Amino acid sequence: MSAAPRMLLVLSENWTLTGGRADLPAAVRWAREAEDAGFDAVMVSEHIVLGPDAAAGGIMGNPRDYALPGNQDPYTPWPNSLLLLSAIASVTERLRLAAAAVLAPLRHPLLMARELGTLDLISEGRLLVQPTVSWSRDEYDALGVPFGRRGRLLDEHLEVWAKAWGPSPISHESEHYPFRDVCFEPKAHRPDGPRLWFGGQRLHGPVLRRLVQYGHGFHPLGRPAPQDLAALKEAMTATGRDAADLEMIGGTQAVFPDDRSPADLGAALASIPEQMEAGFTTFCIKPNQFIDDGAGVAAFCREVIRRVEAFSR
């Protein structure tokens, strides 16, 4: 008998369940209902602002689909993910809190470390963080951050976070974020900070390097190719790490019959056993892809758990 899949409820982009409104109390309620049903985690993503390039590729046909680079309405609600997860932390006990697509380069790393560390303390170590650089030049331009340097800025964030969650005082010499002999207290829940996930559309150089150096979980966008997984295992081994220690995050693929209807839940869950065979243990699912009533999220979560528990029998 294999271990039961761990299910993660995606709480972003579910506004079709609330009439298009950013109903944040509903999202908090859904998180509590997910915990009661047996879900392992919830996930919230972020943007700070959206510009015209958000819809550069044409707005998604079915509004229940995932937001991807260039496919979303610039008016899409994106509330502050860390504040929302803080509210969720206050009404849950064991649910892990995934702050996905944290756009680190749009803040100062000490401020970011302070916010993440505080949420990790509030939740007693339940925070998961997926830092990324994102894709929207308009968003960077609006905040006055150089889009072309976003990768280097993220690398410096990771360096500073590691220092901030270690012994004080700390210093950092760099072009972008220099500081010297500052004390950073309190730290995060763990001595090495919150658990960090990395992922993206491709497991290319920077993503692979960050994952190997700092990562606790791999969350690809879509299904990684076998050669990507082999490259990950080889890179982990080369640095003395065991790839088996990484949490592998998979997902469910909704297939919509048209632009007006939800997808079939059974068909979306059917790929989980194959992903489990490849080593994936945690699976994301977004409720509005399968139901149209926000009052039905609790029942939806229970049904998901009922179905996936059968995969471990």
C-alpha positions in Angstrom: 0.0 0.0 0.0 1.4 3.4 -1.0 1.0 6.6 1.0 -2.1 8.6 0.3 -1.6 11.6 -1.9 -1.4 14.9 -0.2 -3.9 17.4 -1.6 -3.4 21.1 -1.9 -6.3 23.5 -2.6 -5.5 26.4 -4.8 -7.3 29.5 -3.4 -6.3 32.1 -6.0 -8.3 32.7 -9.2 -11.5 31.2 -7.8 -13.6 34.4 -8.4 -16.1 32.6 -10.6 -17.3 31.1 -7.3 -18.1 34.5 -5.9 -19.6 36.3 -8.8 -16.2 37.9 -9.8 -15.8 39.6 -6.5 -12.6 39.3 -4.4 -14.5 37.7 -1.5 -11.6 37.1 0.9 -13.7 35.9 3.9 -14.9 33.1 1.5 -11.3 32.1 0.8 -10.6 31.9 4.5 -13.7 29.8 5.0 -12.7 27.5 2.1 -9.3 26.9 3.7 -10.9 25.9 7.0 -13.2 23.6 5.1 -10.3 22.1 3.2 -8.5 21.3 6.5 -11.7 19.7 7.9 -12.0 17.5 4.8 -8.4 16.2 5.1 -6.5 18.5 2.7 -2.8 19.0 3.5 -2.3 22.5 2.2 -3.7 25.6 0.6 -2.0 27.8 -2.0 -2.2 31.6 -2.7 -0.3 33.3 -5.5 0.2 37.0 -6.1 0.6 40.0 -8.4 0.9 43.5 -7.1 -0.4 45.2 -10.2 -1.3 44.0 -13.7 -0.8 46.0 -16.9 -1.7 45.5 -20.6 0.9 42.7 -21.0 -1.3 40.5 -18.7 -3.6 40.0 -21.7 -0.9 40.1 -24.4 -1.7 36.6 -25.6 -5.5 36.9 -25.4 -7.7 36.4 -22.3 -8.3 32.8 -21.4 -11.5 31.3 -23.0 -12.9 29.6 -19.9 -12.6 31.9 -16.8 -12.1 28.9 -14.6 -8.7 28.1 -16.2 -5.4 28.9 -14.6 -3.9 32.4 -15.1 -0.7 32.1 -17.2 1.6 34.6 -18.7 -0.3 36.8 -21.0 -3.7 35.1 -20.8 -5.6 37.1 -18.0 -7.8 40.1 -17.7 -5.7 43.0 -16.1 -8.7 43.6 -13.8 -8.3 40.1 -12.2 -8.2 40.4 -8.4 -4.9 39.6 -6.8 -5.1 40.3 -3.0 -2.0 40.3 -0.9 -1.1 36.6 -0.5 0.8 36.8 2.9 -2.0 38.8 4.6 -4.6 36.3 3.3 -2.5 33.4 4.5 -2.1 35.0 7.9 -5.9 35.1 8.2 -6.0 31.5 7.2 -3.3 30.6 9.7 -5.5 32.0 12.5 -8.4 29.7 11.8 -6.5 26.5 11.0 -4.2 24.2 13.0 -2.3 21.8 10.7 -2.9 23.1 7.2 0.3 24.0 5.4 0.3 27.5 3.8 1.9 27.8 0.4 2.8 31.3 -0.7 3.2 30.5 -4.4 4.7 32.9 -7.0 6.1 35.3 -4.4 7.6 38.0 -6.6 10.6 38.7 -4.4 12.4 41.2 -6.6 9.6 43.7 -6.2 10.5 44.2 -2.5 13.6 44.6 -0.4 14.9 41.3 0.8 15.0 42.3 4.5 11.4 43.4 4.3 10.5 40.2 2.5 12.4 38.1 5.1 10.6 39.9 7.9 7.1 39.3 6.4 7.8 35.6 5.6 9.5 35.0 9.0 6.6 36.5 10.9 4.0 34.5 9.0 6.1 31.3 9.6 6.1 32.1 13.4 2.4 32.8 13.5 1.7 29.5 11.8 4.3 27.6 13.8 6.3 26.5 10.8 3.5 25.8 8.4 4.7 28.3 5.7 5.8 27.1 2.3 7.3 29.8 0.0 7.8 29.6 -3.8 9.9 32.6 -4.8 10.0 33.6 -8.4 10.7 36.4 -10.8 7.5 36.3 -12.8 7.0 37.4 -16.4 5.3 40.9 -16.5 7.5 43.8 -17.5 4.6 46.1 -16.9 4.4 45.1 -13.3 8.2 45.7 -12.8 8.0 49.1 -14.6 5.1 50.2 -12.4 7.2 49.5 -9.3 10.4 50.9 -10.6 12.3 47.7 -10.5 14.6 46.8 -13.5 13.0 43.8 -15.3 16.2 42.7 -16.9 17.9 42.2 -13.4 15.1 40.2 -11.8 17.0 37.0 -11.8 20.0 38.5 -10.0 17.7 40.3 -7.6 16.0 37.0 -6.7 19.4 35.4 -6.1 20.3 38.2 -3.7 17.0 37.7 -1.9 17.8 34.1 -1.3 21.3 35.0 0.0 19.9 37.7 2.3 17.0 35.4 3.6 19.5 32.8 4.5 21.5 35.3 6.5 18.5 36.9 8.1 17.3 33.6 9.5 20.7 32.8 10.8 22.7 34.5 13.7 22.6 38.3 14.0 24.2 40.7 13.3 24.2 40.3 9.5 25.8 42.2 6.6 25.5 42.0 2.8 27.7 43.6 0.2 26.1 44.0 -3.2 25.1 46.6 -5.8 21.4 46.3 -5.1 20.9 45.6 -1.3 24.0 46.6 0.7 23.7 46.8 4.5 26.1 46.2 7.4 25.8 44.9 11.0 22.0 44.9 11.4 20.1 42.6 13.8 17.2 40.7 12.5 14.9 39.5 15.3 12.8 37.4 15.6 13.8 34.7 13.2 11.5 32.2 11.5 10.1 29.1 13.1 13.0 26.9 11.9 16.7 27.8 12.1 17.0 27.7 8.3 13.7 29.5 7.7 10.5 28.5 5.9 10.4 25.6 3.4 11.2 26.8 -0.1 9.7 25.5 -3.3 11.0 26.2 -6.8 9.4 25.6 -10.1 8.4 27.0 -13.5 7.8 26.2 -17.1 11.2 24.6 -17.6 13.9 23.2 -15.2 16.6 25.4 -16.8 19.8 26.7 -15.3 18.8 29.3 -12.7 15.7 27.3 -11.5 17.8 24.2 -11.2 20.6 26.0 -9.4 18.2 27.6 -6.8 16.4 24.4 -6.3 19.6 22.4 -5.6 21.0 25.1 -3.3 18.0 26.2 -1.4 15.0 24.1 -2.3 12.8 21.7 -0.2 10.3 21.1 -3.0 10.0 21.0 -6.8 6.7 22.4 -8.2 6.9 22.4 -12.0 4.4 24.2 -14.3 3.0 21.2 -16.2 4.6 17.8 -16.4 8.4 17.7 -16.3 10.2 15.7 -19.0 12.0 12.5 -17.8 15.3 14.2 -18.7 14.5 17.1 -16.4 13.9 14.8 -13.5 17.1 12.9 -14.3 19.0 16.3 -14.4 17.6 17.2 -11.1 18.6 13.9 -9.5 22.1 14.2 -10.9 22.5 17.8 -9.8 21.3 17.0 -6.3 23.7 14.1 -6.0 26.6 16.2 -7.2 26.1 18.6 -4.3 25.7 15.8 -1.7 21.9 16.1 -1.5 19.4 13.3 -2.0 16.7 14.1 -4.6 14.4 11.8 -2.6 14.3 14.5 0.2 12.6 17.0 -2.2 8.9 17.2 -2.0 7.5 16.7 -5.5 4.4 18.7 -6.3 2.1 17.6 -9.1 -1.3 18.7 -10.2 -4.6 18.0 -11.9 -5.3 18.9 -15.5 -8.8 20.2 -16.0 -10.2 19.7 -19.5 -13.2 22.0 -20.2 -15.9 20.8 -22.6 -16.4 24.5 -23.7 -15.8 28.0 -22.4 -18.9 28.0 -20.2 -18.8 24.7 -18.3 -16.6 23.2 -15.5 -14.4 20.2 -16.1 -15.0 16.6 -15.0 -13.3 15.9 -11.6 -12.8 12.2 -12.2 -10.9 12.8 -15.4 -8.7 15.4 -13.8 -7.8 13.1 -10.9 -7.1 10.1 -13.1 -3.5 11.2 -13.7 -2.5 11.2 -10.1 -1.5 7.5 -9.9 0.9 7.9 -12.8 2.4 11.0 -11.2 2.8 9.1 -7.9 4.7 6.4 -9.8 7.1 9.2 -10.9 7.7 10.2 -7.3 5.2 13.0 -6.9 3.4 13.2 -3.5 1.5 16.5 -3.3 -1.2 17.5 -5.8 -2.8 20.9 -6.5 -6.4 21.3 -7.4 -8.5 24.5 -8.0 -12.1 24.1 -7.0 -13.7 26.5 -9.5 -12.5 24.3 -12.3 -15.0 21.7 -11.2 -17.9 23.5 -9.4 -19.7 26.8 -9.8 -21.0 27.3 -6.3 -18.8 28.7 -3.5 -21.1 27.1 -0.9 -20.1 23.7 -2.4 -16.4 23.9 -1.6 -16.6 21.8 1.6 -18.5 19.0 -0.2 -16.0 19.3 -3.1 -13.1 18.9 -0.8 -14.6 15.8 0.9 -15.3 14.3 -2.5 -11.7 14.9 -3.6 -10.3 13.2 -0.5 -12.7 10.3 -0.9 -11.5 9.7 -4.4 -7.8 10.1 -3.9 -7.7 7.9 -0.8 -8.6 5.0 -3.1 -5.3 5.4 -5.0 -3.4 4.2 -1.9 -5.4 1.1 -1.3 
